[in-house]
Amino acid sequence: MASTRYTVDDVMTKTVVTVTPDTEFKEIADAMERWKVTAVPVVDEGGSVVGVVSEADLLPKEEFHERPPGMIDQMRRLGDTAKAGSVRAGELMTGPAVTIEPGASLPRAARLMAGRRIKRLPVVDADGRLKGIVSRADLLKIFLRPDDDLAAEIRHEVVDRLFPNSRRDVKVGVTGGVVLLTGRVPDSALIPVAARLAQSVEGVVGVECRLEGPESA
């Protein structure tokens, strides 16, 4: 039993602003401003992602603009102080880039972002070529699914399959992404299973399960 599984390909941004390793600092900053993005993938001549330049990679240039880094700063922040003196994407970027494939699940993408403490992931094919980019905001799009769609999927994928002979006795309501299951079912052992499966449907915010087992004789 499996509900619809959305992948990174379903939510990612497919038109991506990119730069090359030779793109200069000012061009990178201009691209970020023009397209209202906070990071750009760096791609080589073959379209493969070799790194990412983010606002954080550019900021050391401003931080040390008036005051060159001292010895302590150079020792403690080797990466930042090196970037302060860099002028091209290949020197400024963070690499190798952390990437993900289009067919990856949304939970996997979320775990990867959380574990690596990054806000976005370039999406690449099996050859490493850029196909899109997925951000934290993109992952949240799944929670914009209409309540009626969620209710229909839960009824078809959960209720109809778990309780084929008593499905009409089960009511499925969804409000603001929160599912309410009510009614009576013939097997009490399946109640927590129904709640768990409903919660696993992409876009569900929470589940309130009020299902009851068979009446006592």
Secondary structure per residue as TSV (DSSP state, phi and psi in degrees):
chain	resnum	aa	ss	phi	psi
A	1	M	-	360.0	120.0
A	2	A	-	-143.1	129.3
A	3	S	-	-81.2	173.2
A	4	T	-	-58.2	131.0
A	5	R	-	-110.6	116.6
A	6	Y	-	-85.8	147.8
A	7	T	B	-119.6	174.4
A	8	V	H	-56.6	-36.8
A	9	D	H	-59.9	-28.2
A	10	D	H	-74.3	-25.0
A	11	V	H	-119.5	-11.5
A	12	M	S	-69.8	158.9
A	13	T	B	-86.4	122.7
A	14	K	-	-94.3	-18.1
A	15	T	S	-98.9	110.2
A	16	V	-	-119.2	133.9
A	17	V	-	-79.9	125.3
A	18	T	-	-126.7	163.8
A	19	V	B	-133.0	168.2
A	20	T	-	-106.4	167.2
A	21	P	T	-57.8	-24.4
A	22	D	T	-91.3	-3.7
A	23	T	-	-63.2	132.7
A	24	E	B	-84.2	160.2
A	25	F	H	-49.6	-52.6
A	26	K	H	-62.9	-36.8
A	27	E	H	-64.9	-37.8
A	28	I	H	-64.7	-48.7
A	29	A	H	-61.3	-39.4
A	30	D	H	-65.2	-41.2
A	31	A	H	-64.1	-41.7
A	32	M	H	-62.3	-42.6
A	33	E	H	-67.9	-44.7
A	34	R	H	-65.0	-41.0
A	35	W	H	-98.9	3.0
A	36	K	T	55.9	49.4
A	37	V	-	-121.5	158.1
A	38	T	S	-106.8	-0.1
A	39	A	E	-161.4	153.6
A	40	V	E	-136.3	135.2
A	41	P	E	-68.7	147.8
A	42	V	E	-105.3	122.5
A	43	V	E	-120.3	148.0
A	44	D	-	-86.9	-173.1
A	45	E	T	-62.6	-26.5
A	46	G	T	-88.9	1.7
A	47	G	S	86.5	8.3
A	48	S	B	-84.9	143.7
A	49	V	E	-81.0	126.0
A	50	V	E	-112.6	-11.4
A	51	G	E	177.5	-176.5
A	52	V	E	-138.0	135.2
A	53	V	E	-108.2	122.6
A	54	S	E	-114.9	171.7
A	55	E	H	-55.9	-37.0
A	56	A	H	-62.1	-30.4
A	57	D	H	-73.8	-24.5
A	58	L	H	-89.8	-26.7
A	59	L	H	-60.0	-35.9
A	60	P	H	-55.1	-28.7
A	61	K	H	-59.7	-42.2
A	62	E	H	-76.5	-40.5
A	63	E	H	-57.8	-41.8
A	64	F	T	-104.1	19.4
A	65	H	S	-64.6	-47.4
A	66	E	S	-90.0	-26.6
A	67	R	S	-128.5	108.8
A	68	P	-	-59.4	146.9
A	69	P	-	-61.6	134.9
A	70	G	-	-80.8	-178.6
A	71	M	H	-60.7	-41.5
A	72	I	H	-64.6	-44.7
A	73	D	H	-60.8	-41.1
A	74	Q	H	-64.2	-34.4
A	75	M	H	-76.1	-39.9
A	76	R	H	-81.8	-29.7
A	77	R	-	-132.0	62.3
A	78	L	H	-57.7	-44.0
A	79	G	H	-64.2	-46.5
A	80	D	H	-65.9	-43.6
A	81	T	H	-68.4	-31.0
A	82	A	H	-67.2	-40.5
A	83	K	H	-68.7	-29.1
A	84	A	H	-61.4	-27.2
A	85	G	T	-100.5	6.3
A	86	S	-	-92.6	152.8
A	87	V	-	-128.0	-7.7
A	88	R	B	-125.2	157.2
A	89	A	H	-58.0	-39.0
A	90	G	H	-61.2	-26.4
A	91	E	H	-91.9	-28.8
A	92	L	H	-86.3	-27.7
A	93	M	S	-66.7	156.6
A	94	T	B	-95.0	122.9
A	95	G	S	-150.8	161.5
A	96	P	S	-67.9	153.2
A	97	A	-	-69.3	143.6
A	98	V	-	-82.8	119.7
A	99	T	-	-125.1	172.8
A	100	I	B	-147.0	156.5
A	101	E	-	-92.2	155.1
A	102	P	T	-57.9	-32.8
A	103	G	T	-84.1	2.0
A	104	A	-	-67.7	149.5
A	105	S	B	-74.1	158.2
A	106	L	H	-65.7	-40.7
A	107	P	H	-60.1	-36.9
A	108	R	H	-64.3	-42.8
A	109	A	H	-62.5	-41.5
A	110	A	H	-64.5	-42.1
A	111	R	H	-64.8	-38.8
A	112	L	H	-66.0	-42.3
A	113	M	H	-63.1	-44.6
A	114	A	H	-65.7	-44.4
A	115	G	H	-66.0	-35.4
A	116	R	H	-96.7	-2.4
A	117	R	T	56.9	50.5
A	118	I	-	-125.2	158.6
A	119	K	S	-100.1	-11.0
A	120	R	E	-155.8	158.8
A	121	L	E	-134.0	125.2
A	122	P	E	-64.3	140.4
A	123	V	E	-104.7	123.9
A	124	V	E	-127.1	155.8
A	125	D	-	-85.0	-173.8
A	126	A	T	-63.1	-21.5
A	127	D	T	-96.2	6.0
A	128	G	S	84.3	6.6
A	129	R	B	-82.4	141.0
A	130	L	E	-67.2	130.7
A	131	K	E	-117.8	-18.1
A	132	G	E	171.9	-169.7
A	133	I	E	-144.2	141.4
A	134	V	E	-122.8	133.9
A	135	S	E	-116.4	173.4
A	136	R	H	-58.5	-41.9
A	137	A	H	-61.8	-36.8
A	138	D	H	-63.0	-39.5
A	139	L	H	-65.1	-27.0
A	140	L	H	-79.0	-12.6
A	141	K	G	-58.7	-29.6
A	142	I	G	-62.5	-25.6
A	143	F	G	-80.5	3.0
A	144	L	G	-94.8	3.6
A	145	R	S	-58.6	136.4
A	146	P	-	-59.9	145.2
A	147	D	H	-57.3	-38.8
A	148	D	H	-62.6	-37.2
A	149	D	H	-65.7	-43.0
A	150	L	H	-62.4	-44.8
A	151	A	H	-61.6	-42.4
A	152	A	H	-64.8	-40.8
A	153	E	H	-67.9	-41.6
A	154	I	H	-64.8	-39.8
A	155	R	I	-64.1	-43.7
A	156	H	I	-73.9	-45.9
A	157	E	I	-87.0	-23.4
A	158	V	I	-111.8	-62.7
A	159	V	I	-64.7	-51.2
A	160	D	H	-61.9	-30.6
A	161	R	H	-88.9	-37.0
A	162	L	H	-77.1	-35.5
A	163	F	-	-128.1	62.6
A	164	P	T	-61.4	-30.2
A	165	N	T	-93.2	-8.1
A	166	S	T	-134.5	22.0
A	167	R	G	-61.7	-29.3
A	168	R	G	-71.5	-14.4
A	169	D	G	-87.6	-5.3
A	170	V	E	-106.4	129.2
A	171	K	E	-104.5	137.9
A	172	V	E	-121.4	118.0
A	173	G	E	-123.2	142.9
A	174	V	E	-134.1	126.1
A	175	T	E	-133.3	119.2
A	176	G	T	60.1	31.0
A	177	G	T	84.3	-5.2
A	178	V	E	-95.1	125.2
A	179	V	E	-92.4	137.4
A	180	L	E	-120.6	118.5
A	181	L	E	-107.2	124.3
A	182	T	E	-134.3	160.1
A	183	G	E	124.9	-176.7
A	184	R	E	-119.3	136.3
A	185	V	-	-125.0	156.2
A	186	P	S	-76.7	-16.4
A	187	D	-	-129.8	107.1
A	188	S	G	-62.2	-28.4
A	189	A	G	-65.0	-21.7
A	190	L	G	-87.3	-7.1
A	191	I	H	-62.6	-50.9
A	192	P	H	-65.2	-28.0
A	193	V	H	-66.0	-42.5
A	194	A	H	-62.1	-43.0
A	195	A	H	-63.5	-42.4
A	196	R	H	-66.7	-42.3
A	197	L	H	-67.7	-38.0
A	198	A	H	-63.5	-40.1
A	199	Q	H	-65.1	-28.2
A	200	S	H	-79.7	-9.6
A	201	V	S	-67.5	130.5
A	202	E	T	-59.8	126.3
A	203	G	T	102.4	-11.2
A	204	V	-	-75.6	131.0
A	205	V	-	-87.7	-39.4
A	206	G	E	-165.7	166.8
A	207	V	E	-133.4	129.6
A	208	E	E	-112.5	110.9
A	209	C	E	-103.6	115.4
A	210	R	E	-117.1	25.5
A	211	L	E	-67.1	147.1
A	212	E	E	-122.0	152.4
A	213	G	-	-80.9	-174.2
A	214	P	-	-63.2	148.6
A	215	E	-	-68.3	145.3
A	216	S	-	-69.0	145.6
A	217	A	-	-69.8	360.0
